[in-house]
Each structure stands twice: as structure tokens, then as C-alpha cells.
Amino acid sequence: FFFQAEDGIRDAQESRGLGDVYKRQILNPNELKFRTIKPSNQVLRSKVFALEGIECFLMEMKFEPNAEGNYVLLEKDIADVVNAMIAVKKKIESIQDKYLTPEQLAHKQETQRLQQEIHQKYVREREEEDKILQQIKFDRQEQKDRLMPTQDAKAKETKFGTKTTCYKDIGIDLNKQKKG
């Protein structure tokens, strides 16, 4: 998918390797494992690193070799590279669209429309779920506040608002000792 325009490969299966790597990086840009390309990986070695000039291409895409011999995309470069990958992917898709039959193009457009509907439904469901969770949190706090007794500064009112009368209030001091 990724090298089809650049390397002349027309077989989607042959050029699939690096496309999968970039797709994972677009979806998970902050995870180091998705920003690392390992030449020791058998699939990448046979499909990607077999291509002439791949090391130079990776360096151009801001991947840097590390001590283990892997290529790592540094965090500071993520946004630039992800945006570039998205732009390249769109360009390749537009080039591929030129070679589609009208039926294939209609099928692709219908698939994209359905994917967009599914995504919108997912977003609506997540928003509804968030609202429900917030309401549950609010209800729990309200219930907790209702069950806890409230007291004023003098600790004379109970949770039902009745006042308690103490011996001290009617003039009796139980702390005084009887004189005998």
C-alpha cells in the first residue's frame, strides 16, 4: 500500500509490510513499540528491507537507528511524520482511484459511507455512555449527601432538623460535685 507509487510494485501483498507499520504508528503514535521498526522482523526483512534504499528512506522519514540496529521515530518528530503519512496515504489512494472501475469506485464510496456512519454511531454511543456515567456519579453523591447527618457548629441539630436539649440548657451542671 505505501510503496506502490514509489517502488513500482503493483501487487498490494508485496508492498503491504511498511504500510502496516505506518498504520499502527498513526493509530498509536505515543507508544514506543509502534515507533520502532526492527530489521530483524522476518516479514519486514523480506518485504521492506529487501527494497533498495529503504534505510535512506527511513532516515528521510525521521527514523533514527539505535544501538540495537532498529529504527526509532523520536517523540519530537511524531506529529510531523504522522501528518506526512496521512497526506501520502491520501495521495496514494487518489492515484489508486484512477485505476478503479466505476463499480469498484462505487463500492469503495459505499464502504466509506458505511464506515463513517458506524463511526458516528460509535461517537454518539460513547457520548451517551459518558452522560450516563456522569449521572450515576451525581446520583451517588446526592444519595451520600442525603444519608449523612448534617450538624450545625454547636452539634445540636440531627439529620432530621430536630433540636436536642441538654442538661446544661436547663441549668443543670452534671460536672459539679455534690458538697456534703
C-alpha positions in Angstrom: 0.0 0.0 0.0 2.7 2.5 0.9 5.3 1.8 -1.7 3.0 1.2 -4.6 3.6 4.6 -6.2 7.3 4.9 -5.2 8.8 1.5 -5.9 6.7 0.4 -8.9 5.2 -2.6 -7.1 1.7 -3.1 -8.1 0.9 -6.2 -6.0 -0.7 -5.0 -2.8 0.5 -8.0 -0.9 4.2 -7.3 -1.8 4.1 -3.8 -0.6 2.0 -4.4 2.5 4.8 -4.5 5.1 5.6 -0.9 5.6 2.0 0.2 5.2 1.1 -1.9 8.2 3.9 -0.3 10.2 2.7 3.2 9.3 -0.9 2.4 10.0 0.0 1.2 13.5 2.0 4.4 14.1 -0.9 6.6 13.0 -3.2 4.8 15.4 -0.7 4.6 18.3 1.8 7.5 17.9 2.8 7.7 21.5 3.7 4.0 22.1 7.4 3.3 21.5 6.8 -0.2 20.2 4.8 1.3 17.3 7.5 3.9 16.6 10.2 1.2 16.3 11.0 -0.7 13.1 13.0 -3.8 13.6 15.0 -5.1 10.6 15.2 -8.4 12.5 11.5 -8.9 12.0 11.1 -11.6 9.3 8.2 -10.0 7.5 9.8 -6.6 7.4 13.1 -8.1 6.4 11.6 -9.9 3.4 9.1 -7.2 2.3 10.6 -3.8 3.4 14.3 -4.2 4.0 14.7 -6.1 0.7 13.9 -2.9 -1.1 16.9 -0.9 -2.3 17.4 2.4 -0.5 15.0 1.7 2.4 17.5 2.8 5.0 17.8 6.2 3.3 14.0 6.4 3.1 13.6 5.7 6.8 16.2 8.3 7.7 14.2 10.8 5.5 11.1 9.9 7.4 13.0 10.9 10.6 13.6 7.3 11.8 17.0 7.1 13.6 19.0 3.9 14.0 19.6 2.9 17.6 22.2 0.8 19.4 20.2 -2.4 18.7 20.1 -1.8 15.0 16.4 -0.8 15.0 14.9 2.4 13.5 13.1 4.6 16.0 10.9 7.6 15.4 11.7 10.1 18.2 8.7 11.6 20.1 9.5 15.1 19.0 9.0 14.1 15.3 5.7 12.2 15.7 3.3 15.0 14.6 5.3 15.9 11.5 5.7 12.3 10.4 2.1 11.2 11.2 0.8 14.2 9.2 3.1 13.4 6.3 2.0 9.7 6.4 -1.7 10.7 6.3 -1.0 13.1 3.3 0.9 10.4 1.5 -1.8 7.8 2.1 -4.4 10.1 0.8 -2.3 10.8 -2.3 -1.8 7.1 -3.0 -5.5 6.5 -2.6 -6.3 9.2 -5.1 -3.8 7.7 -7.6 -5.3 4.2 -7.0 -8.8 5.6 -7.5 -7.9 6.5 -11.1 -7.4 2.8 -11.9 -10.7 1.6 -10.3 -13.7 0.6 -12.5 -16.9 2.6 -11.9 -18.3 -0.4 -9.9 -15.2 -0.6 -7.7 -15.2 3.1 -7.1 -19.0 3.0 -6.2 -18.2 0.1 -3.8 -15.4 2.0 -2.2 -17.5 5.1 -1.7 -20.3 3.0 -0.2 -17.9 1.3 2.1 -16.5 4.7 3.2 -20.0 6.0 3.8 -20.9 2.9 5.9 -17.6 3.3 7.9 -18.5 6.9 8.6 -22.0 6.0 9.8 -20.5 3.4 12.1 -18.0 5.8 13.5 -20.7 8.5 14.1 -22.9 5.8 15.8 -19.9 4.9 18.0 -19.2 8.5 18.9 -22.9 9.0 19.8 -22.9 5.9 22.0 -19.7 7.0 23.8 -21.2 10.4 24.4 -24.4 8.8 25.8 -22.4 6.4 27.9 -20.4 9.4 29.3 -23.7 11.2 30.2 -25.0 8.1 32.0 -21.8 7.7 33.9 -21.8 11.3 35.0 -25.5 11.0 36.1 -24.6 7.9 38.1 -21.8 9.8 39.8 -24.1 12.7 40.5 -26.8 10.4 41.9 -24.3 8.6 44.1 -23.0 11.9 45.5 -26.6 13.1 46.1 -27.5 9.9 47.9 -24.4 10.1 50.0 -25.2 13.7 51.0 -28.8 12.7 51.8 -27.8 9.8 54.1 -25.1 11.7 56.1 -26.4 13.6 59.1 -26.0 17.3 59.0 -24.9 19.2 62.1 -24.5 22.8 62.8 -21.5 24.2 64.5 -22.9 23.6 68.0 -23.8 20.0 67.1 -27.3 20.4 68.3 -29.3 19.6 65.1 -29.6 16.0 63.9 -30.2 14.9 60.3 -33.9 15.5 60.6 -33.6 19.0 61.9 -34.8 18.4 65.5 -33.0 20.2 68.3 -31.6 18.3 71.2 -32.0 19.7 74.7 -29.1 19.2 77.1 -29.0 19.4 80.9 -26.8 22.4 80.5 -29.6 24.1 78.6 -32.0 23.9 81.5 -29.4 25.0 84.1 -28.1 21.7 85.5 -24.3 21.1 85.5 -23.5 17.4 85.9 -19.9 18.2 86.3 -20.3 19.9 89.7 -19.5 17.7 92.7 -22.1 17.5 95.5 -21.0 19.2 98.7 -21.6 17.1 101.5 
